[in-house]
């Protein structure tokens, strides 16, 4: 499968190379102590027994013309629930139904409108070339991830290796045609809601308890039932440490006095993407943290190789700040 390389427009190539070269030449004395693993960004579901989902009661969402039972919503092998079919173009077969059992429907995880969820990537508005390149990276083993127990990561690798080039191209063309929507609010706070893992993401624990935020982001759906119904309109709140947005802005916009590279150098004006280099605003901060951490640890390579030097001297706290700041911007 031929895929485009991720690179800035030619007129910027010299400036980008010079900036990256300066980072490569930075003192190795800036090495960081190994931080604790940010398990909050890589939540793992603990398997428990549960009763069979209800297959008789129709469930509805406000403004939706359709109804689904809980059993149908959970039946990934049948494709995604499409709550708002008028809000997106007709989905190609690989997006709407997949080719089971090898290829799951793309929209079951990434949703028909491409909004995605904290456990995976939002695809709406990414270029066709970028999406195709990422599938190639999953196929080659360049995107292995830092938490081997995460099913979304291993499943994506399996799907990428089973999908045909034609299916990948159809899915990429579909999602690149969609406009991303804002479904996220970032709140700086010294204390976040106590949380637990469900559906490979975090949710508020019952009872309303809180706990110190520490150096992490707690990203949870405003309405867990909406998220569990795979409602593409689900809104999320990302609780971040106090001061994250200011620190993140310094790192993203100026490079933090040489600690990293200005993100706009490659990701373009307004961080809205440049060619097949993706836009990075308004994205799930859990997702962004995973990518930065994976790249720094060598678990995401391939077309992301230029990012290795960009993140080399970032601490976990720096990456938290960057993820929070980018999430606070409109997509």
N, C-alpha and C positions, 0 to 999 in steps of 0.2 A: 504494500500500500504506500503510495507516494504521499508524503505529508510535508507541509511547509515548515521551514525553520522559524522559530520565534526570534525576531530581531527587530530593533528599532529601524525607522526609516533611514535610508542611506545618508541623508544629510546630517544625521546625528551620530553616525557610527564612530567617527573619530573622537568626539567628545565623550561618548560612552566608554570607549576603549581606554581613553586616558584616565577617566574617573575610576574605572575598575582597576587599572594598573596601579593607581595610587593606593587603593585599598589593599591590593596584593602586597605592596611594599610596606604596609603598616607594620609596626613592631610586633613581633611574636610575643613580646612580653605582656601583651594585653590579653593573654589567654585567660579563660574563665574557669572557675571551679565547677565541677560537675554538679548541676542543680538536681533537685528532686524531680522525678518524672511527673509531668503535669497531667495526672490521670483525669483531672476535670475536663480536659480537652479531648481525651480519648476514652470516653465512658464505655464500659463493657457491661452487657446485660448478664445478670446472674439468672441462669435458667431455673424456673420454678414451674411446678405443675399448676394448671389452671383449667377451669371447666371449658367445655366446647363453647365457642361463641354462638350467640343467639342467631338462628337462621329464620326467624319468623316475624320479628318486629321491624317494620320499616322505619328507618331513621332519616331525618331531613335536616337541611341547613337553611337558614334564612336567605331568601332570594334564589334558592336553587330549584330548578324544575324537576329534579329527580329524587329518588329515594333508594336507599340501600340498606340491607340488613348488616348487622355487625359481622356475620360470617362472610358475607360477600366482600366487605371492605378488607377483611384480613386475608382473603383468598388471592395472594399475589400471583398465583398461577393463572388467574383469569384476567389479569391486567388491573389497572388502577380504577378507583371510583372517579368518574368525571363529573364533578358537582356542577360545574359552570361551563358547559360545552360551547356556549356562544362567546366566551371570552378568549378563545384561541382558535387558530386555524385547524382544519381537519388533521388529526395525527396520523402519520404513516404507521404501517402495521407494527414495525419494530418498537415504536414508542407506545402505541396503544395496547398491543397484545403480546409483543415479544415473540419468541420462538422457543417455547418450553420443550424440555426442561433446561436446555443449555443457556438460552438468552431470555432473561426476564424483560418485561416491558419497561422501557426507560422511565416512563411516567409514573410507575408505581413508587419509585424512590425519589425521583427528581420532580414529580408532579407534572400534570399536563401543561401548566403555565411556566414550567422551568424554574419555579421559585426555590425548589429544594428545601431541605430541612437542616438543622444544625449538624446532623450526622453525615451529611454529604454536601455536594457542591450545588449551588444555584447555577443553572446553565443558561438562563434567558440572557440574551445579549452578548454572549461569547461568540467569537467568530467561528465560522465553519472550520477554518484551518486549525484554529487552536483546539477545538474539540477533537478533531481527527488526530492531532498530534498527541493529545493526552491518552487517547485510546491506544495509540502506538506505544506510549510509555508504559501503560499498564501491561500490554502484551509482552513487552521486552523484559519486564521485571525491574524497570527503572523507578516505579512507584510502588514500593513494598510497604511503606508505613512503619511507624515506630511501635505499634501495639498489635502483635500478631493475632490476638484474640478478637479483634474488631471485625465482625462479619461484613459490614459495609465495604471495608477495604478488600478483603479476600474475595467477596462476591464480585466486586467490580473487576478484579483481575481475571476471574473465571469467565465473566461475561465478555470482556474485551477479547479474550483468546478464542471464544466460540463464535462471536459475531462475524459476519462476512464484511468485506470492504463496502459492499453496497448498502448493507444495513447501517453501518457506521456513518456513511455519507448521508443517508436519508435522515438519520437522527440528528446529525450535526446541522444539516440544512434547516431542519424544523426548529431546533432550539435557537439557532443564530438569528432566526427571523422574529423572535419574541423580544419584547421590551421588559426589562426587569422592573419590579414594583418594590416599594418600600414597605417592609413588614417588621421593622426592627427599631427598638428604642434603647439607647444606652444610658444607664444611670450610674453615676459615681456615688459610692456609698462605703462607709466603713464596715457595714454588716450586710450580708446577703441572706435571702431565704435559705433555710436548710433544704437540701435537695436529695434526690435519689435518682437512679438510672432507670429509665423505661424507654423502650423503642430506640435504644442506642443513643439517647440524648438525656439531658437532665430535666427534671420537673420539680416543682415545689413539693416539699414534704407536707403531708397533712398536719394541721394544727397551727400553722403560721409561725413556727419557731424561726429564729435567725441565728447566724453564726458569723464570726469574723470573716471578712472577705479575703484577707491575706493577699497573696500575690497570684490571683487567679481571676477568671471571669466566670460568672454563673449565668448561663444563658438558658432561659426557661420559657415555655409558651405561656402567654397570658391566660389562655384557656386550654387546659390539658385535653378536655374532651374534644375540642375542635382539632387539636393536633392528632389525636388518636383516630379521628374520622378522616384524616388526611385531607383536611380542608385547606385549599391553597391560600385562603384569606387569613389563615392563622397568624396572629401577631406574636412576636417574641420580645422579651425584655432581657437585656444583657447587663448584669450588675458588675461594675468594674471598680478597682481601687480608686480612692480619691486622688486626683492629680494625674490620672492616666491620660486624659485627653490632651492636657497641656504637654506632657512628656511625649506622647505619641506624635503630636503635631511637630514638635522639635525634631524628632527623628525622621519623620516622613518628609517634611518640607525642607529641612536644612541638612539632614544627615547627622544631626547630633554632634557637631564639632568634629567630624571625621570618623565618628564611630561606625557609620554606615554610609550608604549612598542615597542622595535624594531620590525618592521613588519616582518622581516625574521624569527623571532622566530616561528611564525605559518605558514606564507606564503612561507617559504622555501628559499633556496639559490637563489639569483637573483630575488626573489619575483615571481617566475614562478609557484607557487603552490606547495602543499605538500599533496599527497593523494587527498581527496575530499575537501581540503581547496583551494580556487581558486587562480589562478594567478591574480595579480592586476596591472601589468604594461601595459601601452599603452591604458588604458581605458578612455572613455569619462570623463573629469573632472566634467562635470555637473552631470553625473550619480554617480560618486564616492562621490561627495559632498552630494548628496541626501541620499546616504546610510549611510555616517557618521552622518549626521544630524538626520536621522530617528533613527539610533541606539541610539545616545545620548538622544534623546527625547522619547525613548520607543516605537517608531512606527515601528521598525523592531526588532523582538525578535526571538523566536524559535531557530534555529541552530546558530544564530548570538549572542547568549547570552554571550559568552565569550568576544565578542567585546565591551560589555557595559562598562566594567571597563577600557578598552584600550582607549576609547574616552571620558571618564567621565570628564577629566580635560582639554580637548582641547577646545580652543576658536574657533569661526567661522573663524578667521584669520588663525589659525593653520590648520584647515581643508581645507581652500582654498589653503594653501601652500602645504599640502600633496597631494591634488587632482591634482594640477598643476605639481608637481614633478613626480608623478606616470605617469601622461599622457605624460610626456616628454620622458619616457623610451620606448624602443621597446617592442611590445606585445609579 
